[in-house]
Amino acid sequence: MATITRSRRATIVKEAAQIRMHCQRQGRTIERTVTAIRNALPEVTALEAWRLALGWSRADTIAQISDLYLADGLLPPGPSQSMLCRWEHDPHEWPGREYTAMLCRAYGARPVQLGLPHSGNDDLAALGSTPKIRYGRVDVEACEAPARKEVVVMTTSAGLPAVRESLHLALLADPAGSSAITELAEAAVEHYALNYSKHPPHILFTEVRTARSLLTEALTAQSVEEAVAAEMGRSIGWLSALLGNLAFHLEDITGARAHLTAAHTYGARAGDTRLTAWAWGAQSMVARAAGNYARALAHAEQGLAHAPAGLARAQLHAWAQAPALAEQGRAEDVEAALASAATQLETDAVGQAPGRFGFDAAEYALHKAEAHLALGQSAQAADQAQASVADTVAGTPGWAAATLVLALAEAASHSADAAQRALDVLEQVPAAKLRSTARARLTRLDRAVAATSAAAASDLHERLRSLQPAINDHGTAASA
């Protein structure tokens, strides 16, 4: 099929709308309207003609398909507008059997009418019965919709409940606590921290909260040996830190502040300077997201007052102090903070650590990029964001963060590319796993590219308009 210019595409849409209105006045069916559109506009495929005959935008089609999933009690993964565009215009691109069925149900048509192959499946062709949908079980596996094939099912589907159940069983056997309980609690914290990015935040929040409740109940309902109680309290502090970060990623600022306050309180009581420092760093992040940069800097300084040398101090300099200073326009102080982070990394024997409480080269580059971006230094921000993208795995939250910061750095000079990067993030990261930070960056980027005429910019705007919130007004998570 020959390439259709943007101006011709706009003309097609306009003329199709006129044909549709004419057919409506004459009382014609949608099928006859499709025929009229295709006769007048031979470039239009059958699939696109049905959408135009209904008067729908691509966003309308995606919303209709999502509603069908929800009406069936299923998770709405749904195609994206760019996928629908390819199906409509590229003769080598076809939707799979499931999406073919959903398109037919949305449009009230058969596959052959939409110009779609149906692999000789008479049931699907006639839509006499709805095909089995792979998202039929509303569980953690369905929430994941992993971008990488090598995601391990055990980790996403069984690992979380198994850890919680083991902790519960151990406490049933030894309700007053023991060294075994404290070791198991530490293992639970480690598991949640190392696998933080593999789960939708609302799923992990429930598991971490349950684990904390089990420890809290044992600590308050039983006479626990002092040394054991101290270690259990330390684990409660780390679990509170995780809950604070998860609440923040679910756009619950007040909840995040409450959990993080509990975290640094327990950290101080246990004498765990790493926990105390990290909790203050997270408080700084929360304050910065709320636009309170003076408070963010104060929290960062409190974190640095507790942070042990090496990796912990490097993280506080880069993650908390430098961004807060950058938001205040203090370029020289930002450079000093980043230099201090580099020095601390050099003195650390390992230089990086995995997991939610860890720190590595990708995160360091990301924070440097954000600081440069806040200072209006787009070229430096783009360079650092590129470095962060290169050190992350596509489809992960870290990759999404670096990609969106890169897009923001490019927005002024390469708006179409920036918008396309955002669309790539929306393609690879399910709504349930989009953190508040990613959503905020997407919103900023949408505003930054709004003035451009690039198709990707308008597609981005439509995608964000129909994007499910992390938690809706009824308290339901995006994947629920």
C-alpha positions in Angstrom: 0.0 0.0 0.0 1.4 3.4 -1.0 2.3 5.8 1.8 -0.5 8.3 2.5 0.6 11.8 3.5 -0.5 13.5 6.7 -2.5 16.1 4.8 -4.2 13.4 2.7 -5.0 11.4 5.9 -6.6 14.5 7.4 -8.7 14.9 4.2 -9.8 11.2 4.4 -11.0 11.6 8.0 -12.9 14.8 7.1 -14.6 13.3 4.0 -15.4 10.0 5.9 -17.2 12.1 8.6 -19.2 13.8 5.9 -20.1 10.5 4.3 -21.1 9.1 7.7 -23.4 12.0 8.5 -25.0 11.7 5.0 -25.6 8.0 5.5 -27.1 8.7 9.0 -29.6 11.1 7.5 -30.6 8.5 5.0 -31.0 5.9 7.8 -28.3 3.5 6.3 -26.8 0.8 8.4 -23.2 0.9 9.5 -22.3 -1.8 7.0 -23.7 0.3 4.1 -21.9 3.3 5.5 -18.6 1.3 5.4 -19.3 0.5 1.8 -19.9 4.1 0.9 -16.7 5.2 2.6 -14.6 2.6 0.9 -16.2 3.4 -2.5 -15.4 7.1 -2.1 -12.1 6.6 -0.4 -10.3 3.5 -1.9 -7.2 4.1 0.3 -9.2 3.2 3.5 -9.0 -0.4 4.6 -12.1 -2.3 5.8 -10.9 -2.1 9.5 -10.4 1.6 9.4 -13.7 2.1 7.5 -15.7 0.5 10.2 -14.2 2.8 12.8 -14.8 5.8 10.7 -18.4 4.7 10.0 -19.0 4.6 13.7 -17.5 8.0 14.1 -14.9 6.8 16.6 -11.4 7.9 17.1 -8.7 5.3 17.8 -8.9 6.2 21.5 -12.6 5.5 21.4 -12.0 2.0 20.0 -9.4 1.3 22.7 -11.8 2.5 25.4 -14.6 0.3 24.0 -12.3 -2.8 24.0 -11.2 -2.0 27.6 -14.9 -1.8 28.6 -15.5 -5.2 27.0 -12.7 -6.7 29.1 -14.1 -5.1 32.3 -17.6 -6.2 31.5 -16.4 -9.8 31.2 -14.6 -9.5 34.6 -11.2 -9.5 32.9 -8.1 -7.4 33.1 -8.2 -4.9 30.1 -4.7 -5.2 28.6 -6.1 -3.8 25.4 -4.2 -2.8 22.2 -2.7 0.6 21.9 -3.5 3.3 19.4 -0.3 2.7 17.6 -1.1 -1.0 17.3 -4.5 -0.2 15.9 -3.0 2.2 13.5 -0.7 -0.5 12.2 -3.5 -3.0 11.8 -5.5 -0.4 9.8 -2.7 0.6 7.5 -0.1 -2.2 7.2 -1.2 -5.2 5.2 1.5 -7.3 7.0 0.2 -6.5 10.5 -2.7 -8.4 11.9 -4.2 -8.5 15.4 -4.1 -11.8 17.1 -7.2 -14.0 17.6 -8.1 -12.5 20.9 -8.0 -8.9 19.7 -9.7 -9.8 16.5 -12.6 -11.1 18.6 -12.6 -8.0 20.7 -12.6 -5.7 17.6 -15.5 -7.6 16.2 -17.5 -7.3 19.4 -16.7 -3.6 19.7 -17.7 -2.8 16.1 -20.5 -5.4 15.8 -19.0 -7.0 12.8 -17.5 -10.3 11.6 -13.8 -10.8 10.9 -14.4 -11.0 7.2 -16.3 -7.7 7.2 -13.3 -6.1 9.0 -10.9 -7.6 6.5 -9.3 -9.7 9.2 -8.1 -13.3 8.9 -9.8 -15.8 11.2 -7.7 -18.9 10.6 -10.8 -20.8 9.4 -12.3 -20.6 12.9 -16.0 -20.7 12.2 -16.9 -19.9 15.8 -14.8 -16.8 15.7 -16.0 -15.8 12.3 -19.6 -16.0 13.3 -18.9 -14.8 16.8 -21.3 -17.4 18.0 -19.2 -17.7 21.2 -16.5 -15.6 22.8 -13.1 -17.2 22.5 -11.2 -18.1 25.6 -9.3 -15.0 26.7 -5.8 -15.5 28.2 -6.5 -12.9 30.8 -9.4 -14.8 32.3 -7.7 -15.2 35.7 -7.5 -11.9 37.6 -4.3 -12.6 39.4 -0.7 -11.4 39.7 0.4 -13.1 36.5 -2.2 -11.2 34.6 -1.2 -8.0 36.2 2.4 -8.4 35.0 2.0 -8.5 31.2 5.7 -8.7 31.1 7.7 -7.0 28.4 10.5 -9.6 28.6 9.9 -13.3 27.9 12.4 -14.4 30.6 10.3 -13.1 33.5 10.1 -16.0 36.0 6.5 -17.0 36.8 7.4 -18.2 40.3 8.6 -14.8 41.3 5.5 -13.0 40.2 2.8 -15.6 41.0 4.0 -17.6 44.0 7.0 -15.9 45.5 5.2 -13.2 47.4 2.5 -15.3 49.1 5.1 -18.0 49.9 7.3 -15.6 51.8 4.3 -14.2 53.8 3.0 -17.7 54.5 6.4 -18.9 55.8 6.6 -16.0 58.2 3.0 -16.7 59.4 3.7 -20.4 59.9 6.9 -19.6 61.8 5.1 -17.2 64.1 2.4 -19.8 64.7 5.0 -22.3 65.8 6.9 -19.7 67.9 4.5 -16.8 68.7 6.9 -15.2 71.2 9.6 -14.9 68.6 13.1 -16.3 68.3 16.3 -15.9 66.4 14.7 -18.0 63.6 11.9 -15.5 63.4 14.2 -12.5 63.1 16.2 -14.3 60.4 13.0 -15.0 58.5 11.9 -11.4 58.9 15.2 -10.2 57.4 14.8 -12.6 54.5 11.3 -11.3 53.9 12.6 -7.7 53.8 15.4 -8.7 51.4 13.0 -10.6 49.1 10.6 -7.7 48.9 13.4 -5.2 48.3 15.2 -7.3 45.6 11.9 -8.0 43.8 10.4 -4.6 44.2 10.3 -3.7 40.5 8.9 -7.1 39.4 5.4 -6.4 40.9 2.7 -3.9 40.5 3.0 -1.5 43.6 -0.5 -2.3 44.9 0.2 -6.0 44.9 3.5 -5.7 46.7 2.0 -3.1 49.1 -0.6 -5.7 50.3 2.1 -8.4 50.9 4.5 -6.1 52.7 1.7 -4.7 54.9 0.6 -8.2 55.9 4.1 -9.2 56.8 4.5 -6.0 58.9 1.2 -6.8 60.6 2.3 -10.3 61.5 5.5 -9.0 63.2 3.7 -6.1 64.9 1.0 -8.4 66.3 3.7 -10.8 67.7 5.7 -8.0 69.2 2.7 -6.4 70.9 0.8 -9.5 72.0 3.6 -11.6 73.4 6.4 -11.2 75.9 9.3 -11.2 73.5 12.9 -11.4 74.6 14.6 -8.0 74.4 17.2 -8.8 71.8 14.6 -10.6 69.6 12.2 -7.7 70.0 14.9 -5.2 68.9 15.6 -7.2 65.7 11.9 -7.6 65.0 11.5 -3.8 65.4 14.3 -3.3 62.9 12.5 -5.4 60.3 9.3 -3.5 61.0 11.2 -0.3 60.2 12.5 -1.7 56.9 9.0 -2.9 56.0 7.6 0.5 56.8 10.3 2.0 54.5 9.1 -0.2 51.7 5.4 0.7 52.4 6.4 4.4 52.3 8.0 4.0 48.9 5.1 1.9 47.6 2.6 4.5 48.8 4.5 7.2 47.0 4.5 5.1 43.8 0.8 4.8 44.2 0.4 8.6 44.4 -0.4 8.5 48.1 1.8 11.3 49.4 0.3 11.5 52.9 0.5 7.7 53.4 4.1 7.7 52.2 5.0 10.4 54.8 3.4 8.4 57.6 5.1 5.1 56.7 8.5 6.8 56.2 8.2 8.6 59.5 7.6 5.2 61.2 10.6 3.8 59.3 13.1 6.4 60.5 11.6 6.3 64.0 12.3 2.5 64.2 15.6 3.0 62.5 16.7 5.5 65.2 15.4 3.2 67.9 17.4 0.2 66.5 20.5 2.3 65.9 20.3 1.3 62.2 21.8 4.4 60.5 21.3 2.9 57.0 17.6 2.6 57.6 17.3 6.1 59.1 19.3 7.7 56.3 17.3 5.9 53.6 14.0 6.9 55.2 15.0 10.5 55.3 16.1 10.3 51.7 12.7 8.9 50.7 11.0 11.7 52.7 13.1 14.2 50.6 11.9 12.5 47.4 8.3 12.8 48.6 8.6 16.5 49.5 10.3 17.2 46.2 7.4 15.6 44.3 5.0 17.8 46.3 7.0 20.9 45.2 8.3 21.7 48.7 12.0 22.0 47.8 13.1 23.6 51.1 11.7 20.7 53.0 13.2 18.2 50.5 16.6 19.7 51.1 16.2 19.7 54.9 15.2 16.0 54.8 18.2 15.2 52.5 20.5 16.9 55.0 19.0 14.9 57.9 19.6 11.7 55.8 23.2 12.7 55.2 23.7 13.3 58.9 22.9 9.6 59.5 24.2 7.9 56.3 27.3 5.7 56.7 30.2 6.3 54.3 30.3 4.7 50.9 27.3 3.6 48.9 24.7 5.0 51.4 26.1 8.5 51.4 26.5 8.4 47.6 22.9 7.6 47.3 21.8 10.4 49.6 23.9 13.0 47.7 22.6 11.9 44.3 19.0 10.9 45.1 18.0 13.5 47.6 20.5 16.4 48.0 21.4 17.1 44.3 17.8 17.1 43.0 16.6 19.3 45.8 19.4 21.8 45.1 18.7 21.7 41.4 15.1 22.6 41.9 16.3 25.7 43.7 18.6 26.6 40.8 21.8 26.2 42.8 24.0 24.9 40.0 27.3 25.1 41.9 25.9 23.3 44.9 24.5 20.6 42.6 27.9 20.0 41.1 29.4 19.7 44.6 26.7 17.2 45.7 27.3 15.1 42.6 31.0 15.2 43.1 30.6 14.0 46.7 28.4 11.2 45.4 31.2 10.2 43.0 33.8 10.3 45.7 31.7 8.1 48.0 31.2 5.6 45.3 34.9 5.4 44.7 35.6 4.7 48.4 32.9 1.9 48.5 34.4 -1.6 48.2 31.7 -2.8 45.9 30.3 0.4 44.4 26.8 -0.8 43.8 24.0 -2.9 45.3 20.8 -4.3 43.9 17.2 -3.8 45.0 15.0 -1.0 46.3 17.5 0.0 49.0 20.5 -0.4 46.7 22.2 2.0 44.3 24.0 1.5 41.0 25.4 3.2 38.0 22.0 3.4 36.2 20.4 5.1 39.2 23.3 7.5 39.6 23.2 8.5 36.0 19.4 9.0 36.3 19.7 11.3 39.2 22.4 13.3 37.5 20.1 13.6 34.4 17.2 14.9 36.5 19.4 17.5 38.2 20.7 18.7 34.9 17.2 18.8 33.5 15.9 20.9 36.5 18.8 23.3 35.9 17.8 23.7 32.2 20.9 21.8 31.0 19.2 19.7 28.4 22.3 18.4 26.6 23.9 17.2 29.8 20.6 15.7 30.9 20.2 13.8 27.6 23.7 12.4 27.9 23.2 11.1 31.4 19.7 9.7 30.6 21.2 7.9 27.7 23.8 6.3 30.0 21.1 5.3 32.4 18.9 3.7 29.6 22.0 1.7 28.5 22.4 0.3 31.9 18.8 -0.8 32.4 16.6 -3.6 31.0 13.8 -2.5 28.6 10.4 -2.6 30.1 11.5 -2.2 33.7 10.6 0.8 35.9 14.2 2.0 35.9 14.2 1.9 32.1 10.9 3.8 32.0 12.3 6.5 34.3 15.5 6.9 32.2 13.6 6.9 28.9 11.1 9.5 30.1 13.9 11.8 31.4 15.6 11.4 28.1 12.4 12.3 26.3 12.0 15.4 28.5 15.5 16.5 27.7 14.8 16.1 24.0 11.3 17.7 24.0 12.3 21.1 23.0 14.6 20.1 20.1 13.2 16.8 19.0 9.5 16.8 20.1 8.4 14.0 17.8 11.1 11.6 19.0 10.4 12.6 22.6 6.7 11.8 22.2 7.5 8.4 20.5 9.8 7.5 23.5 6.8 8.1 25.8 4.6 5.9 23.6 7.3 3.2 23.8 7.1 3.3 27.6 3.3 3.0 27.5 3.6 0.1 25.1 6.1 -1.8 27.3 5.0 -1.0 30.8 1.4 -2.0 31.9 -0.7 0.7 33.6 -0.6 -1.3 36.9 3.2 -1.0 37.0 3.4 2.7 36.0 4.7 4.4 39.1 3.6 7.9 40.2 7.0 9.2 39.0 6.5 7.8 35.5 3.0 9.2 35.4 4.3 12.7 36.4 7.0 12.6 33.8 4.5 11.5 31.1 2.2 14.5 32.1 5.1 16.9 31.9 6.1 15.5 28.5 2.6 15.7 27.2 2.6 19.5 28.0 6.1 19.9 26.6 5.2 18.5 23.1 1.6 19.8 23.0 2.5 22.5 20.5 4.1 20.2 17.9 2.1 18.9 15.0 3.7 15.5 15.1 1.3 12.5 15.1 3.2 10.9 18.0 2.4 13.9 20.2 -1.4 13.7 19.5 -1.2 9.9 20.0 0.5 10.5 23.3 -2.1 12.9 24.4 -4.9 10.5 23.6 -3.2 7.6 25.3 -2.7 9.6 28.5 -6.3 10.8 28.4 -7.5 7.2 28.5 -4.8 6.0 30.9 -6.2 4.4 34.0 -5.1 6.1 37.3 -3.0 4.1 39.7 -5.8 4.1 42.2 -9.2 5.4 41.0 -11.8 7.4 43.0 -13.3 4.2 44.3 -10.0 2.9 45.7 -9.5 0.3 42.9 -6.0 -0.3 41.5 -5.4 0.1 37.8 -5.2 -3.7 37.2 -8.1 -4.6 39.4 
